[in-house]
Amino acid sequence: MAVADLRKSEMMAHLLDALDAGKDIGHYGRLVFAMVARHFLSEKELIEYLQKDRDCSEEDARSLYQQVQGKNYNPPRRERVLQWQQQQDFPICPNPDDPDACNVYKDLQFPEEVYEHISEYHEQKES
């Protein structure tokens, strides 16, 4: 069910398909995947998916998961995904010309604490 939920996002479906095909989705592709998927998959499932990337060992996958989880990273905004995409070969956002593409906040429903964390961040930034 959780993978099906992730597939509601065209970008996440694109990343899932690439991982299932054993493609190297790049450092930022793996980072984006982990930042979003950690809210839908178990630690074990997320690490198993990352390892499908031919350039990602179990140790690398576990380390990335622990970094994202430990720092409680929010899923990235579309603008950040597009910035990161420019720094690697693999296209994280399959349709960057569509202004609605790769906005995981439009496509997916995250746990309430994600939205609260974002609100707190913006409140702190304004003070």
DSSP file (Angstrom, degrees, kcal/mol; ACC not computed):
  #  RESIDUE AA STRUCTURE BP1 BP2  ACC     N-H-->O    O-->H-N    N-H-->O    O-->H-N    TCO  KAPPA ALPHA  PHI   PSI    X-CA   Y-CA   Z-CA
    1    1 A M     >        0   0    0      0, 0.0     4,-2.1     0, 0.0     5,-0.1   0.000 360.0 360.0 360.0 -41.7    0.0    0.0    0.0
    2    2 A A  H  >  +     0   0    0      1,-0.2     4,-2.1     2,-0.2     5,-0.1   0.890 360.0  49.0 -63.9 -39.7    2.8    2.5    0.9
    3    3 A V  H  > S+     0   0    0      1,-0.2     4,-1.8     2,-0.2    -1,-0.2   0.899 109.3  53.5 -65.2 -39.3    4.5    2.1   -2.5
    4    4 A A  H  4 S+     0   0    0      1,-0.2     4,-0.3     2,-0.2    -2,-0.2   0.890 107.5  51.3 -61.4 -38.9    1.1    2.6   -4.1
    5    5 A D  H >< S+     0   0    0     -4,-2.1     3,-1.6     1,-0.2    -2,-0.2   0.922 108.1  51.5 -63.2 -44.0    0.7    5.8   -2.2
    6    6 A L  H >< S+     0   0    0     -4,-2.1     3,-1.9     1,-0.3     7,-0.3   0.843  99.3  65.4 -60.7 -33.9    4.2    7.0   -3.3
    7    7 A R  T 3< S+     0   0    0     -4,-1.8    -1,-0.3     1,-0.3    -2,-0.2   0.583  79.7  80.6 -69.1  -8.4    3.2    6.3   -6.9
    8    8 A K  T <  S+     0   0    0     -3,-1.6     2,-0.6    -4,-0.3    -1,-0.3   0.701  84.6  71.8 -68.0 -18.2    0.6    9.1   -6.7
    9    9 A S  S <> S-     0   0    0     -3,-1.9     4,-2.7    -4,-0.2     5,-0.2  -0.885  78.3-148.9 -98.5 123.8    3.5   11.4   -7.3
   10   10 A E  H  > S+     0   0    0     -2,-0.6     4,-2.3     1,-0.2    -1,-0.1   0.893  99.5  50.9 -57.7 -40.3    4.8   11.2  -10.9
   11   11 A M  H  > S+     0   0    0      2,-0.2     4,-2.3     1,-0.2    -1,-0.2   0.921 111.4  45.9 -64.5 -44.1    8.3   12.0   -9.7
   12   12 A M  H  > S+     0   0    0     -6,-0.3     4,-2.8     2,-0.2    -2,-0.2   0.876 111.8  51.6 -69.6 -35.6    8.3    9.3   -7.0
   13   13 A A  H  X S+     0   0    0     -4,-2.7     4,-2.7    -7,-0.3    -1,-0.2   0.910 109.8  51.2 -63.0 -41.2    6.8    6.8   -9.5
   14   14 A H  H  X S+     0   0    0     -4,-2.3     4,-2.2    -5,-0.2    -2,-0.2   0.917 112.6  45.1 -60.1 -45.9    9.7    7.8  -11.9
   15   15 A L  H  X S+     0   0    0     -4,-2.3     4,-2.5     2,-0.2    -2,-0.2   0.907 113.0  50.4 -67.0 -42.0   12.3    7.2   -9.1
   16   16 A L  H  X S+     0   0    0     -4,-2.8     4,-2.8     2,-0.2    -2,-0.2   0.923 111.7  48.0 -60.7 -44.7   10.6    3.9   -8.1
   17   17 A D  H  X S+     0   0    0     -4,-2.7     4,-1.5     2,-0.2    -2,-0.2   0.905 111.8  49.6 -63.4 -41.9   10.7    2.6  -11.7
   18   18 A A  H  <>S+     0   0    0     -4,-2.2     5,-2.7     2,-0.2    -1,-0.2   0.912 112.9  46.8 -64.4 -42.2   14.3    3.7  -12.1
   19   19 A L  H ><5S+     0   0    0     -4,-2.5     3,-1.9     1,-0.2    -2,-0.2   0.919 109.3  53.8 -65.8 -42.9   15.3    1.9   -8.9
   20   20 A D  H 3<5S+     0   0    0     -4,-2.8    -1,-0.2     1,-0.3    -2,-0.2   0.817 108.1  51.9 -59.5 -29.3   13.3   -1.2   -9.9
   21   21 A A  T 3<5S-     0   0    0     -4,-1.5    -1,-0.3    -5,-0.2    -2,-0.2   0.429 118.4-114.5 -86.7   0.4   15.3   -1.2  -13.2
   22   22 A G  T < 5 +     0   0    0     -3,-1.9    32,-0.7     1,-0.2    -3,-0.2   0.718  61.3 157.2  76.4  20.2   18.6   -1.0  -11.2
   23   23 A K      < -     0   0    0     -5,-2.7     2,-0.8    -6,-0.2    -1,-0.2  -0.418  50.1-114.8 -79.4 154.7   19.5    2.4  -12.5
   24   24 A D        -     0   0    0     29,-0.2     3,-0.1     1,-0.1    66,-0.1  -0.812  29.6-174.9 -85.3 109.4   21.8    4.9  -10.8
   25   25 A I     >  -     0   0    0     -2,-0.8     4,-0.6     1,-0.2    -1,-0.1   0.390  40.6-117.8 -90.4   4.3   19.5    7.7   -9.8
   26   26 A G  H  >  -     0   0    0      3,-0.2     4,-2.4     2,-0.2     5,-0.2   0.134  31.1 -71.7  81.4 162.4   22.4    9.8   -8.5
   27   27 A H  H  > S+     0   0    0      1,-0.2     4,-2.3     2,-0.2    -1,-0.1   0.926 133.5  44.1 -57.0 -48.2   23.2   11.1   -5.1
   28   28 A Y  H  > S+     0   0    0      1,-0.2     4,-2.8     2,-0.2    -1,-0.2   0.829 110.1  55.7 -72.4 -30.1   20.4   13.7   -5.1
   29   29 A G  H  X S+     0   0    0     -4,-0.6     4,-2.5     2,-0.2    -1,-0.2   0.921 110.7  45.4 -62.9 -43.4   17.9   11.3   -6.6
   30   30 A R  H  X S+     0   0    0     -4,-2.4     4,-2.6     2,-0.2    -2,-0.2   0.893 112.9  51.2 -66.2 -38.8   18.6    9.0   -3.6
   31   31 A L  H  X S+     0   0    0     -4,-2.3     4,-2.7    -5,-0.2    -2,-0.2   0.946 112.1  45.4 -63.3 -48.4   18.4   11.9   -1.2
   32   32 A V  H  X S+     0   0    0     -4,-2.8     4,-1.9     1,-0.2     5,-0.3   0.931 113.0  51.7 -59.8 -45.8   15.0   13.1   -2.6
   33   33 A F  H  X S+     0   0    0     -4,-2.5     4,-3.2    -5,-0.2     5,-0.3   0.937 113.1  44.3 -57.1 -47.8   13.8    9.5   -2.6
   34   34 A A  H  X S+     0   0    0     -4,-2.6     4,-1.7     1,-0.2    -1,-0.2   0.896 110.3  54.6 -65.3 -40.9   14.8    9.0    1.1
   35   35 A M  H  < S+     0   0    0     -4,-2.7    -1,-0.2    -5,-0.2    -2,-0.2   0.836 121.6  29.6 -63.7 -32.7   13.4   12.4    2.2
   36   36 A V  H >< S+     0   0    0     -4,-1.9     3,-1.7    -5,-0.2    -2,-0.2   0.901 118.4  52.0 -90.9 -49.9   10.0   11.6    0.7
   37   37 A A  H >X S+     0   0    0     -4,-3.2     4,-2.8    -5,-0.3     3,-2.3   0.730  90.9  75.8 -66.2 -23.6    9.8    7.8    1.1
   38   38 A R  T 3< S+     0   0    0     -4,-1.7    -1,-0.3    -5,-0.3    -2,-0.1   0.733  93.5  55.4 -61.8 -18.6   10.7    7.7    4.8
   39   39 A H  T <4 S+     0   0    0     -3,-1.7    -1,-0.3    -5,-0.1    -2,-0.2   0.516 119.8  29.8 -87.7  -5.4    7.1    8.9    5.4
   40   40 A F  T <4 S+     0   0    0     -3,-2.3     2,-0.3    -4,-0.2    -2,-0.2   0.611 114.7  54.0-125.3 -25.2    5.6    6.0    3.5
   41   41 A L  S  < S-     0   0    0     -4,-2.8    -1,-0.1   -39,-0.1     2,-0.1  -0.789  79.8-109.9-115.9 156.5    8.0    3.0    3.8
   42   42 A S     >  -     0   0    0     -2,-0.3     4,-2.6     1,-0.1     5,-0.2  -0.346  39.4-104.3 -72.1 164.9    9.6    1.2    6.7
   43   43 A E  H  > S+     0   0    0      1,-0.2     4,-2.5     2,-0.2     5,-0.2   0.922 123.5  50.5 -55.2 -45.8   13.3    1.7    7.3
   44   44 A K  H  > S+     0   0    0      1,-0.2     4,-2.4     2,-0.2    -1,-0.2   0.924 111.5  46.7 -60.7 -47.3   13.9   -1.8    5.9
   45   45 A E  H  > S+     0   0    0      2,-0.2     4,-2.3     1,-0.2    -1,-0.2   0.913 112.7  49.6 -62.7 -43.4   11.8   -1.2    2.7
   46   46 A L  H  X S+     0   0    0     -4,-2.6     4,-2.5     1,-0.2    -2,-0.2   0.928 112.3  47.1 -63.1 -45.6   13.5    2.2    2.1
   47   47 A I  H  X S+     0   0    0     -4,-2.5     4,-2.0    -5,-0.2    -1,-0.2   0.897 110.9  52.3 -64.0 -40.5   17.0    0.7    2.4
   48   48 A E  H  X S+     0   0    0     -4,-2.4     4,-0.5    -5,-0.2    -1,-0.2   0.904 110.4  48.5 -62.7 -40.3   16.0   -2.2    0.2
   49   49 A Y  H >< S+     0   0    0     -4,-2.3     3,-1.4     1,-0.2     4,-0.4   0.937 109.7  51.1 -65.2 -45.5   14.8    0.2   -2.5
   50   50 A L  H >< S+     0   0    0     -4,-2.5     3,-1.6     1,-0.3    -1,-0.2   0.864 103.4  60.1 -59.8 -35.7   17.9    2.4   -2.3
   51   51 A Q  H 3< S+     0   0    0     -4,-2.0    -1,-0.3     1,-0.3     5,-0.2   0.658  87.1  73.7 -69.0 -15.0   20.1   -0.7   -2.7
   52   52 A K  T << S+     0   0    0     -3,-1.4     2,-0.4    -4,-0.5    -1,-0.3   0.751  76.4  93.1 -68.9 -21.4   18.5   -1.4   -6.1
   53   53 A D  S X  S-     0   0    0     -3,-1.6     3,-2.1    -4,-0.4   -29,-0.2  -0.617  82.2-138.7 -70.2 123.3   20.5    1.6   -7.3
   54   54 A R  T 3  S+     0   0    0    -32,-0.7    -1,-0.2    -2,-0.4   -30,-0.1   0.660 100.9  53.0 -63.5 -13.9   23.7   -0.1   -8.7
   55   55 A D  T 3  S+     0   0    0    -32,-0.2     2,-0.5     1,-0.1    -1,-0.3   0.139  94.8  82.2-105.0  19.0   25.8    2.7   -7.1
   56   56 A C    <   -     0   0    0     -3,-2.1    -3,-0.1    -5,-0.2    -1,-0.1  -0.928  61.0-161.7-132.3 108.7   24.3    2.4   -3.6
   57   57 A S     >  -     0   0    0     -2,-0.5     4,-2.8     1,-0.1     5,-0.2  -0.267  37.7-103.7 -77.8 169.8   25.6   -0.3   -1.1
   58   58 A E  H  > S+     0   0    0      1,-0.2     4,-2.8     2,-0.2     5,-0.2   0.910 125.0  51.6 -60.3 -41.0   23.6   -1.4    1.9
   59   59 A E  H  > S+     0   0    0      2,-0.2     4,-2.4     1,-0.2    -1,-0.2   0.918 111.0  46.9 -62.4 -44.1   26.0    0.7    4.1
   60   60 A D  H  > S+     0   0    0      2,-0.2     4,-2.5     1,-0.2    -2,-0.2   0.922 113.6  48.6 -62.2 -44.5   25.4    3.8    1.9
   61   61 A A  H  X S+     0   0    0     -4,-2.8     4,-2.4     2,-0.2    -2,-0.2   0.917 113.1  46.7 -63.5 -44.4   21.6    3.2    1.9
   62   62 A R  H  X S+     0   0    0     -4,-2.8     4,-2.6     2,-0.2    -1,-0.2   0.903 112.5  50.6 -64.9 -41.5   21.6    2.8    5.7
   63   63 A S  H  X S+     0   0    0     -4,-2.4     4,-2.3    -5,-0.2    -2,-0.2   0.913 111.2  47.8 -63.3 -44.2   23.8    5.8    6.2
   64   64 A L  H  X S+     0   0    0     -4,-2.5     4,-2.6     2,-0.2     5,-0.3   0.922 112.0  49.9 -63.5 -44.5   21.6    8.0    4.0
   65   65 A Y  H  X S+     0   0    0     -4,-2.4     4,-2.9     1,-0.2     5,-0.3   0.939 111.7  48.0 -59.1 -46.8   18.4    6.8    5.8
   66   66 A Q  H  X S+     0   0    0     -4,-2.6     4,-2.9     1,-0.2    -1,-0.2   0.869 111.8  50.3 -64.5 -36.6   20.0    7.6    9.2
   67   67 A Q  H  X S+     0   0    0     -4,-2.3     4,-2.2     2,-0.2    -1,-0.2   0.952 114.7  42.6 -63.9 -49.9   21.1   11.0    8.1
   68   68 A V  H  <>S+     0   0    0     -4,-2.6     5,-1.9     2,-0.2     4,-0.4   0.906 120.5  42.3 -65.0 -42.8   17.7   11.9    6.7
   69   69 A Q  H ><5S+     0   0    0     -4,-2.9     3,-0.8    -5,-0.3    -2,-0.2   0.928 114.4  50.7 -69.2 -46.4   15.8   10.4    9.7
   70   70 A G  H 3<5S+     0   0    0     -4,-2.9    -2,-0.2    -5,-0.3    -1,-0.2   0.858 116.6  39.8 -63.4 -37.2   18.3   11.8   12.3
   71   71 A K  T 3<5S-     0   0    0     -4,-2.2    -1,-0.3    -5,-0.2    -2,-0.2   0.450 104.7-132.5 -91.0  -1.5   18.1   15.4   10.9
   72   72 A N  T < 5 -     0   0    0     -3,-0.8    -3,-0.2    -4,-0.4    -4,-0.1   0.890  31.0-163.6  52.3  46.4   14.3   15.0   10.3
   73   73 A Y      < -     0   0    0     -5,-1.9    -1,-0.2    -6,-0.2    -2,-0.0  -0.351  10.9-132.7 -62.1 135.7   14.6   16.4    6.8
   74   74 A N        -     0   0    0      1,-0.1   -38,-0.1    -2,-0.1     3,-0.1  -0.544  37.7 -86.2 -79.4 154.3   11.3   17.6    5.3
   75   75 A P        -     0   0    0      0, 0.0    -1,-0.1     0, 0.0     2,-0.1  -0.368  57.9-103.6 -56.4 141.2   10.5   16.5    1.7
   76   76 A P        -     0   0    0      0, 0.0    28,-0.4     0, 0.0    29,-0.2  -0.362  28.3-116.3 -74.3 148.7   12.1   19.0   -0.7
   77   77 A R     >  -     0   0    0     26,-0.1     4,-2.1     1,-0.1     3,-0.4  -0.371  33.8-103.3 -72.5 161.1   10.1   21.6   -2.5
   78   78 A R  H  > S+     0   0    0      1,-0.2     4,-2.4     2,-0.2     5,-0.2   0.879 121.1  56.5 -52.9 -43.6   10.0   21.5   -6.3
   79   79 A E  H  > S+     0   0    0      1,-0.2     4,-1.9     2,-0.2    -1,-0.2   0.885 107.5  48.0 -60.2 -40.3   12.5   24.3   -6.6
   80   80 A R  H  > S+     0   0    0     -3,-0.4     4,-2.8     2,-0.2     5,-0.2   0.905 109.3  53.1 -67.6 -42.0   15.1   22.4   -4.5
   81   81 A V  H  X S+     0   0    0     -4,-2.1     4,-2.5     1,-0.2    -2,-0.2   0.925 110.1  48.1 -58.3 -44.6   14.6   19.2   -6.6
   82   82 A L  H  X S+     0   0    0     -4,-2.4     4,-1.2     2,-0.2    -1,-0.2   0.871 110.9  51.0 -66.9 -36.5   15.2   21.2   -9.8
   83   83 A Q  H  < S+     0   0    0     -4,-1.9     3,-0.4    -5,-0.2     4,-0.4   0.948 113.2  44.9 -62.5 -48.5   18.4   22.7   -8.3
   84   84 A W  H >< S+     0   0    0     -4,-2.8     3,-1.7     1,-0.2    -2,-0.2   0.879 106.2  61.0 -64.1 -37.8   19.7   19.3   -7.2
   85   85 A Q  H >< S+     0   0    0     -4,-2.5     3,-1.5     1,-0.3    -1,-0.2   0.852  96.8  60.1 -58.9 -34.7   18.8   17.8  -10.6
   86   86 A Q  T 3< S+     0   0    0     -4,-1.2    -1,-0.3    -3,-0.4    -2,-0.2   0.678  98.3  60.6 -67.2 -16.1   21.1   20.3  -12.3
   87   87 A Q  T <  S+     0   0    0     -3,-1.7     2,-0.3    -4,-0.4    -1,-0.3   0.297 108.2  39.4 -96.6   9.2   24.0   18.8  -10.3
   88   88 A Q  S <  S-     0   0    0     -3,-1.5     4,-0.1     2,-0.1   -62,-0.0  -0.956  75.9-119.2-150.9 168.3   23.7   15.3  -11.7
   89   89 A D  S    S+     0   0    0     -2,-0.3    -1,-0.1     2,-0.1   -64,-0.1   0.892  87.1  83.3 -78.4 -42.2   23.0   13.3  -14.9
   90   90 A F  S    S-     0   0    0      1,-0.1     2,-0.9   -66,-0.1     3,-0.1  -0.461  82.3-126.3 -69.9 129.4   19.9   11.4  -13.8
   91   91 A P        -     0   0    0      0, 0.0    -1,-0.1     0, 0.0    -2,-0.1  -0.655  25.2-176.1 -78.7 106.3   16.7   13.5  -14.2
   92   92 A I  S    S+     0   0    0     -2,-0.9   -77,-0.1     1,-0.2   -78,-0.1   0.929  78.4  50.8 -66.2 -45.7   15.0   13.4  -10.8
   93   93 A C  S    S-     0   0    0    -12,-0.2    -1,-0.2     1,-0.1   -82,-0.1  -0.850  74.4-161.5 -96.6 111.8   12.0   15.4  -12.1
   94   94 A P  S    S+     0   0    0      0, 0.0    -1,-0.1     0, 0.0    -2,-0.1   0.713  86.8  30.5 -69.8 -18.7   10.8   13.7  -15.3
   95   95 A N    >   +     0   0    0      3,-0.1     3,-1.6     1,-0.1     6,-0.3  -0.518  65.7 163.2-138.2  68.3    8.8   16.7  -16.5
   96   96 A P  T 3  S+     0   0    0      0, 0.0    -1,-0.1     0, 0.0   -14,-0.0   0.692  71.9  65.3 -66.0 -18.1   10.6   19.9  -15.3
   97   97 A D  T 3  S+     0   0    0      3,-0.0    -2,-0.0     2,-0.0     3,-0.0   0.688  83.2  85.3 -77.0 -17.3    8.8   22.2  -17.8
   98   98 A D  S X  S-     0   0    0     -3,-1.6     3,-1.6     1,-0.1    -3,-0.1  -0.768  73.0-150.5 -85.0 115.8    5.4   21.4  -16.1
   99   99 A P  T 3  S+     0   0    0      0, 0.0    -1,-0.1     0, 0.0   -21,-0.1   0.693  96.4  50.8 -62.9 -17.1    5.1   23.9  -13.2
  100  100 A D  T >  S+     0   0    0      2,-0.0     3,-0.9   -22,-0.0     6,-0.1   0.586  89.1 105.7 -92.5 -11.3    3.0   21.4  -11.3
  101  101 A A  T <  S+     0   0    0     -3,-1.6     3,-0.1    -6,-0.3    -8,-0.1  -0.370  80.0  15.5 -72.3 146.9    5.4   18.5  -11.7
  102  102 A C  T 3  S+     0   0    0      1,-0.2     2,-0.9    -2,-0.1    -1,-0.2   0.710  80.3 133.0  67.3  24.2    7.6   17.3   -8.9
  103  103 A N    X>  -     0   0    0     -3,-0.9     4,-1.5     1,-0.2     3,-1.3  -0.827  31.3-177.8-101.6  91.6    5.6   19.0   -6.1
  104  104 A V  H 3> S+     0   0    0     -2,-0.9     4,-2.5   -28,-0.4    -1,-0.2   0.757  78.8  63.2 -65.3 -22.7    5.3   16.2   -3.7
  105  105 A Y  H 34 S+     0   0    0      1,-0.2    -1,-0.3     2,-0.2     5,-0.1   0.765 106.3  44.7 -72.8 -23.1    3.2   18.4   -1.4
  106  106 A K  H <4 S+     0   0    0     -3,-1.3    -2,-0.2    -6,-0.1    -1,-0.2   0.832 121.7  37.4 -81.9 -35.9    0.5   18.6   -4.1
  107  107 A D  H  < S+     0   0    0     -4,-1.5     2,-0.3  -101,-0.0    -2,-0.2   0.747 114.3  47.3 -91.3 -26.4    0.6   14.9   -4.9
  108  108 A L     <  -     0   0    0     -4,-2.5     2,-0.7    -5,-0.2  -102,-0.1  -0.836  67.4-132.5-123.9 154.4    1.1   13.2   -1.6
  109  109 A Q        -     0   0    0     -2,-0.3     3,-0.1  -104,-0.1    -4,-0.1  -0.922  29.5-166.0-106.0 113.2   -0.4   13.4    1.9
  110  110 A F        -     0   0    0     -2,-0.7     5,-0.1     1,-0.1   -70,-0.0  -0.512  33.9 -81.8 -93.3 163.1    2.3   13.5    4.6
  111  111 A P    >>  -     0   0    0      0, 0.0     3,-1.8     0, 0.0     4,-0.8  -0.314  45.5-110.8 -60.2 149.8    1.9   13.0    8.3
  112  112 A E  H 3> S+     0   0    0      1,-0.3     4,-2.1     2,-0.2     3,-0.3   0.806 113.8  66.5 -54.8 -34.2    0.7   16.1   10.1
  113  113 A E  H 3> S+     0   0    0      1,-0.2     4,-2.4     2,-0.2    -1,-0.3   0.775  93.6  60.1 -63.8 -25.0    4.0   16.6   11.9
  114  114 A V  H <> S+     0   0    0     -3,-1.8     4,-1.9     2,-0.2    -1,-0.2   0.941 108.0  43.7 -64.9 -46.2    5.7   17.3    8.5
  115  115 A Y  H  X S+     0   0    0     -4,-0.8     4,-2.2    -3,-0.3    -2,-0.2   0.869 113.7  51.4 -67.1 -36.8    3.4   20.3    8.0
  116  116 A E  H  X S+     0   0    0     -4,-2.1     4,-2.5     2,-0.2    -1,-0.2   0.913 108.3  51.7 -64.9 -42.5    3.9   21.4   11.6
  117  117 A H  H  X S+     0   0    0     -4,-2.4     4,-2.1     1,-0.2    -2,-0.2   0.896 110.2  49.1 -61.8 -41.1    7.7   21.3   11.2
  118  118 A I  H  X S+     0   0    0     -4,-1.9     4,-2.2     2,-0.2    -1,-0.2   0.909 110.8  50.1 -65.2 -42.8    7.5   23.4    8.1
  119  119 A S  H  X S+     0   0    0     -4,-2.2     4,-2.3     1,-0.2    -2,-0.2   0.912 110.4  49.8 -62.2 -43.3    5.2   26.0    9.8
  120  120 A E  H  X S+     0   0    0     -4,-2.5     4,-2.5     1,-0.2    -1,-0.2   0.903 109.5  52.4 -62.0 -41.4    7.7   26.2   12.8
  121  121 A Y  H  X S+     0   0    0     -4,-2.1     4,-2.2     1,-0.2    -2,-0.2   0.929 111.2  45.7 -60.3 -46.8   10.6   26.7   10.4
  122  122 A H  H  X S+     0   0    0     -4,-2.2     4,-1.6     2,-0.2    -1,-0.2   0.863 111.9  52.0 -67.8 -35.5    8.8   29.6    8.6
  123  123 A E  H  X S+     0   0    0     -4,-2.3     4,-1.1     2,-0.2    -1,-0.2   0.923 111.6  46.7 -65.3 -43.2    7.8   31.2   12.0
  124  124 A Q  H  < S+     0   0    0     -4,-2.5     3,-0.3     1,-0.2    -2,-0.2   0.881 110.3  53.6 -65.1 -37.8   11.4   31.0   13.2
  125  125 A K  H  < S+     0   0    0     -4,-2.2    -1,-0.2     1,-0.2    -2,-0.2   0.843 108.4  50.0 -65.8 -34.3   12.7   32.4    9.9
  126  126 A E  H  <        0   0    0     -4,-1.6    -1,-0.2     1,-0.2    -2,-0.2   0.725 360.0 360.0 -78.7 -22.1   10.4   35.4   10.2
  127  127 A S     <        0   0    0     -4,-1.1    -1,-0.2    -3,-0.3    -2,-0.2   0.494 360.0 360.0 -87.2 360.0   11.3   36.3   13.8
